[in-house]
Amino acid sequence: MIKKTKPDLQIDMRAKELPRTVIESAIRSGIRFRIDTKFWMEQMGLPYHPTRINPENSYIRHSYGDLLRYPKQYNLMWRLWTGGTSRILLWGDPEYARRIVGSAHLYDGDGLDVNEPLATKMEAQPHDARPFDLLQPQHRYYQYEFERYWYFYQVFGRIAYNPHTATKAWDKEFESRFGAANGPLIEAALHRASNILPRIIASCYPYSRFPTTRGWAEKQSFGELPAYAKAEGSDLCQFANFDEEAQLLIAGGTTAKILPSANSQWFEKTAAGVLANVQHVHQNAANKELASTITDLRILAGLALYHARRIPAAVWYRIYEHTHDPAALDSAIAHESNAIAAWRGIVTAAGDFYADDIQMGVRVADLCGHWKDELATLEKGLTRLRDQRHNADTIPMTAHAPVWPRQPTKTFDELFQLRIATPDRSAAGRPVTIRLHASATAGLQMLRCCYRAVNQQMEYKTVEMTAGHTPGEYSATIPADAIDPAYDLQYYIELIDKKGNGRIYPDLSKETPYRIIHLTHGE
């Protein structure tokens, strides 16, 4: 019907549960269409397509699945579902925007959609209900609520148009709104704080809260500790889960993934950095926007601190589940108590700024209410843990008690030096050799390449890298029969030094943590 009556009509086909037969039908009919799919499930993850998604859900529902095949017969439009994560708190980070815009070029994408703040306001509420006011009357400084998010719109709007936009485009706006002295401090704090929610989503988010209609990292505490401790995050290649570190602490071993203990340090450091900027801001009671912005920064820092403290509680609880050692449960309880104290800090930071009932989705899914409402669940859970400890065995079952890592986590550059010497294009149907130069301050123990097609339904395979004749030179060949010519090839490098420190290259803190080799077919 479309082909006959409106042949030039542009059709956007949403990828979620989209059958291949429908795509093939659209191709045969010759209509103008493209496929619209997600970056990182229905949440705002880190600024790249996830290295490996959780197989618990449909691949095509989470992201691109097996859609990026060649020969190319349709275009893709990428959608960043910020509306599931960054719903009400202020957000803005040009570097994040640059990286996510760069990632939208995958498969020569048509562009990028971003959900606006407040996108789910009043969702699932009675149709005759009066929309709530986000801020209490005494704290409002705008005519329309969307004006509060000027920097969100400016960053995505300007960076998506020109990734090289100079910082002066917003530097002067911060100074105009907050003063010459305060502007740079607020700007720096917001840039740093804007990385907190995406990190939560990627590293310690319960995957069951995948949908926008179930998950809200700004407000949800994610239940009692035993449930939180089962979370796996949403990039399974980059971040070790709580149980993985528990097993390593019990039995020993190494991993190149980011450990929860290192992730806890990241959250702690980020919270401290945000609060340090805020501490130097000169307060001005007449500037309501300044007070509101500082409130959001303190809430975000509080969320980082909460997860920094709850992560070790989760690891210790998993250790207890494996060993039944009451000392591990004691550690879990102590860290959980500290995490709840951090949540109380969030409630204090929010104060009387926000509505008591922030209605952003289904009430039974905990998408309404206020941060203070989460305290009852957390405190009830702490009581259950103490009851569990009271009834626990009194004799330790581990010969060697696990020790929580306390040394500051070193950066990739402090541990390793690596330079890729592999082209980003290769002929289809031929083997691909990955070449690089690598060294480690403590000496290299393990170096291997992980690869798969740019197809999220495929698992990664690994190949050990062998040393060449020149010191520091390594290579690994991926055989032609292991490369699907219908997709480009994706790979990353795992490194472990002789002290057991592991990392992945590329470093996700700086760039997309994998490389893609485009397979040419005679072009």
GILINCOR-V481022 format. One record per helix or strand. SS is the DSSP state (hx for helix, st for strand). FROM is the first residue (numbers start at 1). LEN is the number of residues. If there is no record, write none. Layout:
# GILINCOR-V481022
ss=SS from=FROM len=LEN
ss=SS from=FROM len=LEN
This chain:
# GILINCOR-V481022
ss=hx from=2 len=4
ss=st from=10 len=5
ss=hx from=20 len=10
ss=st from=32 len=7
ss=hx from=59 len=4
ss=st from=75 len=6
ss=hx from=82 len=3
ss=hx from=94 len=10
ss=hx from=106 len=3
ss=st from=111 len=4
ss=st from=135 len=1
ss=hx from=137 len=3
ss=hx from=145 len=17
ss=hx from=168 len=11
ss=hx from=180 len=14
ss=hx from=196 len=8
ss=hx from=207 len=3
ss=hx from=225 len=4
ss=st from=239 len=1
ss=hx from=242 len=10
ss=st from=258 len=1
ss=hx from=260 len=20
ss=hx from=288 len=36
ss=hx from=326 len=25
ss=st from=354 len=1
ss=hx from=363 len=3
ss=hx from=371 len=20
ss=hx from=412 len=4
ss=st from=416 len=5
ss=st from=425 len=3
ss=st from=432 len=9
ss=st from=444 len=10
ss=st from=461 len=4
ss=st from=466 len=2
ss=st from=473 len=6
ss=hx from=480 len=3
ss=st from=489 len=9
ss=st from=502 len=4
ss=st from=515 len=6
